[in-house]
Amino acid sequence: MRRRARQRPKKNPRPKWAASLLAGILAAGLSSCDDENASVVFAAASLRAPLEEAITAFEAEHPDAEIRLHLAGSSTLALQILQGAPAGLFLSADEPWIRRVQQSGKTSAEPLPFVSNRICLAVQKGNPRRITGLSDWFRDDLRVGLCGPDVPAGRYARAVLAGAGVEPRSVSDEPDVHALATKVALGEIDVALLYRTDLTIHDLEEVGIGADGDVGIRYWLALLGEHSPQENDSLSAFVDFLRSATGLALLQSHGFAL
């Protein structure tokens, strides 16, 4: 009599998003533990260039301050904060995600709006696929891409497409604008709807979509939780710097509008 092989119980695999979230939390925690005196800023990926420059300028003016920057899509950052990631300041690419963090009791001050942005069609330099506007989103020969629908850039892009009566198809929903812009730059995606501020960073070319790209994009910031007096002072001073004439001029130099 043949013995029946015993079946192993099936494992319940962890969802991909959970693994990514855990990795993000661990990364944030490690970055903040390098120096217990560092202030950790969680910021939307589209703010990378101006914030890196702003941190350098701020630390030059405040030698005792140290700012650590953690970048990702605003939705990812908000979920990390809600899960207890150690952040002192949150800069979100939209209001809904920062309000979710506020409603959880994680903020220590009222969120504030500070800069705005626009959506455009982004293509490789030279526009090799000869894309002329939103009507080309229908072309079957094009690989079109968006950020995921929970990411502010993805939500804004879908609002642009809906306003133009265009179906929001996408061959790859990316977790943040940096990932999406990188795929366009590498030629893995022919055209994407991105923030105008991402063009220069990734050496991309803009195909204008006029008023369709103005969908009320507003960035928000909020101080988070209770921290040491030194960290509170550093974070508050950094917020003041970002909202000062110098900080706003720096943001404008990277394509953001007031």
C-alpha positions in Angstrom: 0.0 0.0 0.0 1.5 3.3 -1.1 1.8 5.9 1.6 0.2 9.2 0.8 2.7 12.0 1.0 1.9 14.4 3.7 1.1 17.9 2.5 2.9 20.8 4.1 0.6 23.5 5.3 0.5 26.4 2.9 2.2 29.5 4.2 0.3 32.8 4.1 2.7 35.0 2.2 3.2 38.5 3.4 1.7 41.0 0.9 4.2 42.8 -1.2 3.1 46.2 0.1 3.6 45.0 3.7 7.2 44.0 3.0 7.8 47.3 1.3 6.3 49.2 4.2 8.4 47.3 6.8 11.5 47.9 4.7 10.7 51.6 4.6 10.2 51.8 8.3 13.4 49.9 9.0 15.3 52.2 6.6 13.8 55.3 8.3 14.7 53.9 11.7 18.3 53.1 10.8 18.8 56.5 9.2 17.6 58.2 12.3 19.7 56.1 14.6 23.0 57.0 13.1 23.0 60.1 15.3 20.4 60.4 18.1 20.7 64.2 17.8 19.6 64.3 14.1 16.2 65.6 13.2 14.4 63.3 10.7 12.4 64.8 7.8 10.0 62.7 5.8 9.4 64.3 2.5 7.6 63.6 -0.9 10.1 62.3 -3.4 9.5 65.2 -5.7 11.0 67.6 -3.2 14.4 65.8 -3.3 16.5 68.4 -5.1 15.3 71.6 -3.3 15.3 69.9 0.1 18.9 68.6 -0.2 20.0 72.1 -1.1 17.9 73.7 1.6 19.3 71.3 4.3 22.9 72.2 3.2 22.1 75.9 3.5 20.2 75.5 6.8 23.0 73.5 8.4 25.6 76.1 7.3 23.5 78.7 9.2 22.9 76.4 12.2 26.1 74.4 12.9 24.5 72.6 15.9 21.6 71.3 13.8 21.6 68.0 11.7 18.7 67.2 9.4 18.3 63.6 8.0 16.1 63.3 4.9 13.9 60.3 4.1 12.2 60.4 0.7 9.3 58.4 -0.7 5.8 58.8 -2.1 3.6 60.8 0.3 1.2 57.8 0.8 4.1 55.5 1.8 5.5 58.1 4.2 2.1 58.7 5.8 1.7 54.9 6.4 5.2 54.7 7.8 4.4 57.5 10.2 1.1 55.9 11.2 3.0 52.7 12.0 5.4 54.6 14.3 8.4 55.5 12.1 10.5 58.1 13.9 9.9 61.3 11.9 10.0 64.9 13.2 8.6 66.7 10.1 6.3 65.5 7.3 6.2 67.3 3.9 3.4 65.8 1.8 2.6 66.4 -1.8 -1.1 66.7 -1.0 -3.4 67.6 1.9 -5.4 64.3 2.4 -2.4 62.2 3.5 -1.2 64.9 5.9 -4.7 65.2 7.3 -4.8 61.4 7.9 -1.6 61.8 10.0 -3.1 64.7 11.8 -6.3 62.8 12.6 -4.2 60.0 14.1 -2.8 62.5 16.7 0.7 62.3 15.3 1.1 66.0 14.5 2.2 68.6 17.1 1.1 71.6 15.1 -1.5 72.5 12.5 -0.4 71.5 8.9 0.5 74.4 6.7 0.5 74.7 2.9 3.7 76.1 1.4 4.3 75.5 -2.4 2.5 74.3 -5.5 3.3 72.3 -8.6 1.9 71.3 -12.0 1.5 68.1 -14.0 3.0 67.7 -17.5 3.7 65.0 -20.0 7.3 63.9 -19.6 9.3 62.2 -22.4 12.9 61.5 -23.2 15.1 64.4 -24.5 14.4 64.9 -28.2 10.9 63.4 -27.9 11.8 60.3 -29.9 8.2 59.0 -30.0 6.9 62.3 -31.4 4.3 62.8 -28.6 2.2 66.0 -29.1 -0.3 66.0 -26.2 -2.8 64.1 -24.1 -4.5 62.7 -27.2 -1.4 60.5 -27.7 -2.2 58.6 -24.5 -4.6 56.5 -26.7 -1.8 55.3 -28.9 -1.3 51.5 -28.8 2.4 51.8 -29.7 3.2 53.8 -26.5 4.2 52.5 -23.1 2.5 55.0 -20.8 3.1 55.3 -17.1 1.6 56.8 -13.9 2.3 56.8 -10.2 0.0 54.5 -8.2 -3.5 55.9 -7.5 -2.8 56.3 -3.8 0.3 58.4 -4.5 -0.6 62.1 -4.9 1.2 62.4 -8.3 -0.8 59.4 -9.5 -4.1 60.9 -8.2 -3.3 64.3 -9.8 -2.4 62.6 -13.1 -5.6 60.7 -13.2 -7.5 63.9 -12.5 -5.8 65.5 -15.5 -6.7 62.5 -17.7 -10.3 62.5 -16.5 -10.7 66.2 -17.2 -9.5 65.6 -20.7 -11.7 62.6 -21.2 -8.8 60.2 -21.5 -8.7 56.7 -20.1 -6.1 56.5 -17.3 -4.3 53.4 -18.6 -0.8 52.7 -17.3 1.7 49.9 -18.0 3.4 50.4 -14.6 2.0 52.1 -11.5 5.1 53.4 -9.7 5.4 54.1 -6.0 6.8 57.6 -6.4 7.7 60.2 -9.1 11.4 59.4 -8.8 10.8 55.8 -9.8 8.5 56.8 -12.7 10.8 59.5 -14.0 13.7 57.1 -13.9 11.8 54.7 -16.1 11.1 57.4 -18.6 14.8 58.5 -18.6 15.9 54.9 -19.2 13.4 54.4 -22.1 11.4 51.7 -20.2 8.3 54.0 -20.4 7.7 56.3 -23.4 5.6 59.0 -21.7 4.4 59.7 -18.2 2.4 62.3 -16.4 4.8 63.8 -13.8 5.4 67.0 -11.9 7.1 69.7 -14.0 9.7 70.0 -11.3 10.9 66.4 -12.1 12.0 67.2 -15.6 15.3 68.9 -14.9 16.3 66.4 -12.3 16.0 63.5 -14.7 16.9 65.3 -17.9 13.5 64.9 -19.4 11.6 67.0 -21.9 8.1 68.5 -21.4 5.2 68.2 -23.7 2.9 71.0 -22.6 -0.7 70.2 -21.8 -1.7 73.8 -20.9 -4.4 74.4 -18.3 -5.1 70.7 -18.1 -2.0 70.4 -15.9 -3.3 72.8 -13.3 -5.3 70.6 -10.9 -4.6 72.5 -7.7 -1.5 70.7 -6.5 -0.4 72.0 -3.1 2.3 70.7 -0.8 1.8 70.7 2.9 4.0 70.4 6.0 3.5 69.5 9.6 5.6 69.0 12.7 5.2 65.6 14.3 5.1 64.3 17.8 7.0 65.1 20.9 10.8 65.5 20.6 13.7 66.8 22.7 13.9 70.6 23.1 16.9 70.6 20.8 15.2 68.7 18.1 12.0 70.8 18.4 14.1 73.9 18.0 15.9 72.5 15.0 12.7 71.4 13.2 10.9 74.6 14.0 13.9 76.6 12.7 14.0 74.5 9.5 10.3 75.1 8.9 10.9 78.8 9.3 13.8 78.6 6.9 11.6 76.8 4.2 8.9 79.4 4.6 11.3 82.4 4.6 12.0 84.5 1.5 15.3 82.6 1.1 13.7 79.1 1.4 10.8 80.0 -1.0 13.2 81.5 -3.5 15.2 78.2 -3.4 12.0 76.2 -4.0 11.1 78.5 -6.9 14.5 78.0 -8.5 13.6 74.3 -8.7 10.3 75.0 -10.5 7.9 75.1 -7.6 5.4 77.9 -7.4 4.1 79.8 -4.4 
